[in-house]
Each structure stands twice: as structure tokens, then as C-alpha cells.
Amino acid sequence: MSKHDKSNDLSICKTVLICGLVLYMCTIIFLNNSDRFPSSDLFSTSQTIKSSNVAETNISHLVFGLLGNEKAWYHRKHYVEAWWRPNVTRGHLFLDVPPKGNLLPWSLSSPPYRISDDVSKLLKETKHVDARVLRIVHGIMEVVREAREDVRWVIMGDDDSVFFVDNMVDILAQYDHNKYYYFGGHSEFILSNYWYSFNQGFGGAGIILSYPLAKTFANNVMSCLKRYAHLKSSDRTTMLCVADLGVNLSPLQGIHQIDLRGDISGFLSYHPKSLLASLHHYDMVNPIFPSMNRAQSGFHLQNVAKYDQSRMLQQTICHHRSQSWTFSVSWGYSAHIYEKIMPRSWIQRPIETFQTWQRSPRPPHYMFDTRSPSWNPCEAPHMFFLKSVEKMRSGEIVTTYTRGWPRGIGACLPSGNYSAEYVSEIHVYSSATKRTKIDRCECCDVTHETGSNKADIKYRECKIDEIIA
């Protein structure tokens, strides 16, 4: 190579280096002044724009698909109207046949209705063995078909379920709605999970699909129904259809199938530490409040939920040591007094006031720990149920609980013979601030003068090293 060639090469290198430095300096200046340029500029990205403008999930992003029966709607409408908010909650009730008789004109307090697609036509096309299963699974597609594009979550449920929508919003706001999610709850009856699947969401209580998953499900529902035309379970079919799309169940503790019978007060009074989302089989159990029917009970429960859904049924335990009493409060539902200092680990186990969903010869019966009802005065609680709720000028919420019935089994003598039989009313004071991220239960302090028929309980956050025992 000649000296002339080397000189040319060196000159080119210098030119490239200088151009690179100039471009680098221009880029720095441009980025430092990027706020002067519109978002459609060269260096802006759609992902950045989207992340900065995404609104927090709210009730308008949820759409409900409720599967109903025209004949049953005469009495079930009261359960749904207790939680449905006209012109706020979005979705439809899907009936098997058009409403008639006393159902017309259609109540403005009820969800707007649609008629499910022609099942007989779908049966011929899919050769499915069960018309009911076909209608329920195909219903997911019908809900998606009705939904607007701004929907983030599709919720399927039955018309005998009670939903707690604000809590559902707070739960779902924690997840990316652009991803594939399939949420649901297990059955409380262990054999139901064994017979069907431990990996399925029991749909009556509500299964939740992120909209992208629901849309993909809807696009493939007919092929799936043909593939599983032999199955007689809609929940299992839904699970398998979702699994074929590469998604598995993410269980939520607050979704309750209520595969139980009889008096479920023992279950509701000892709720797990999670936001309450739903209660299914509402007309298969006793009315949940004494002296009220099912419809009245539903409105009573939803009335207190208007004040604070985040604390609904959350169990809070505190002790009144001067009288050796333990208080257990299921916020918005019930309060119990034990005439002995009891550890939380024992108190948090539900009392079996309920029966199994179906006859079961031997345990285990349930998907949770339980304890048997006791006639021992040191173990049997005095039971109180919600009477009223109000918000005070201070901002605190006070819920009042009155005695359900006399316990009538004497006092717990080993504890010092301090009977709680004369207590007839309990007032619980809680903050108006929601507790959506529940990493720990709340603590509380009891105020009660010996001989008084009233007791006050004031909620507070637990201290860092506080032992609730």
C-alpha cells in the first residue's frame, strides 16, 4: 500500500469519527428536549405511550355474563338486584327463553337480558351429549360478542350468586389484563374437586377470564365443544378448553362455590384472609341472617358492603384480658364472644354449623380445617349478627351486632366465671380507609365495663411485633 493510499484511509477514518461524534451530540440534545416534541416523533414508541396512558382498572372494565333460567328468575332476581348497579355494572343476564308474565315489564333494577343462542342448532352442529353444558360454555362466546373493546375482564357466573364487585375490581387491578388469565375458586366439598378436577374453577361462583383469553376462547369455542362433546360438566369443559390454549387455573380464595348445606354462619364467620369476591348457591343454604329471608339477607349484606367491601367477612380477633374474653369479628356479618382467652390458630377454624354438599361416609369432607360445634361453655361462642352500619362524622365506620339467641349453657368457670350472657350489643369501629393489600389481619382493642350490656371494639393496625394470642 502506498503512502497516498494510507493517507486517504486515515482521512476517511477521521471523517467517520467526526460524523459519529456530531450524530451522538445531536442525539443527546434531541433527547434532552424531547418534551418539546409530540408523542408521534421518531424516537417515541407505542409501548411508552400506552404504558403512560393506561387507566387503572375500574368497574367499567368488567363485563358480567350471568346464566339464568326464566322460571327461577322470579325469586333469584332479588339476589342479583342486591349487588347489580343499573347503568354502572356492565353485562347481561342470559335467559333460556324470553321472559313473560310477572317478569314483564322488565325491572330496571335487573341486568339487561339476552336470550341464549339456539341450543338445538348447536347440538346438531357439535353432536354434544348435554344441552345445558353446551349452553353454558357457548355462553362465554355470547358474552364476548356483546362486549365492547374496552373490556378487560369477562366474568361468568350463575343467577343464584352474590358478587362483591368493588373487591373484584381491586383484585383484578393487580394483574395485567393484556395477558392470559383464568381465575376461579375450588369447591368447599373435597369430593366435588375429586370428581371433576382440582384444576378447574367452579363456574357458578364466577370464573374470570382476561379479555384476550376470553376472545381467543370465543374464536375456538365450537371446535372445543366438538372435541369434548362427551363431557357432562360445563366447568370441566371450560377448564379443558382454556388448558388447550396454554392457560391453567389461578385460584382465588375469595370466590366461594358454597358447596355446603344448611346453616353456613360458621363458614362466613371465619373467612380466610382474602378479599371476598362471591357467594354461590345462595338459595341452597339457610338465610344467612336470623329473622330474615334470603332476599332480605342479600340486601342487608350488600348494604354494609357499600361502606367498605375490603373488610367484608374479614376476621379480626382481640382479647379482653380483665374478663378473660376473646372476641372474633367477621366484619359486616357477625361477632362472637368466647369466655376464655383463645389463640388465633384455634379461633380461625370455622365451626361446622353446615353439612356436606352430598352424603359422604367419612372425612375428609372439606377443603379447609374445621372444628365441631361444642356445648363446652369455654369453647362455644356467644353469637351476634349485623344489625346496622353508619359512617360517623369522624370518618370512622361503626357496625353494630346484636345477639342472635341466648347461649344458655352456663359460664366458663375455669376462666373466672365472667359470663358474657348479659352482653346484647357489640359496636365495632373501623377506619374508612380500604385495606386492599391484606398481608396481615387488623388488631383491635375492647372497651367494656363490667355489667354493661354493650361492648365497643376499635380496629387498628397491628404493631410490628404484636402477638395476637
Secondary structure, DSSP 8 states (H G I E B T S, - for coil): --HHHHHHHHHHHHHHHHHHHHHHHHHHHHHHTGGGS-TTSTT--HHHHHHHH-----GGGEEEEEE--TTTHHHHHHHHHHH--TTTSEEEEEESS---GGG-S--TTS--EEE---HHHHHHHH--S-HHHHHHHHHHHHHHHHS-TT--EEEEEETT-EE-HHHHHHHHTTS-TTS--EEE---SBHHHHHHS-TTS--GGG-EEEEHHHHHHHHHHHHHHHHHTTT---HHHHHHHHHHTTT---EE-TTEE---EEE--HHHHTTB-SS---EE--GGGB--SSTT--HHHHHHHHHHHHTT-STTTTBEEEEEEGGGTEEEEEETTTEEEEESS---HHHHTS-B--EEESS--SSS--BSS--B-----TTTS-EEEEEEEEEE-TTS-EEEEEEESS---S---GGGTS---TT--EEEEEE-SS---S-SS--EEEEE--TT-SEEEEEEE---TT----
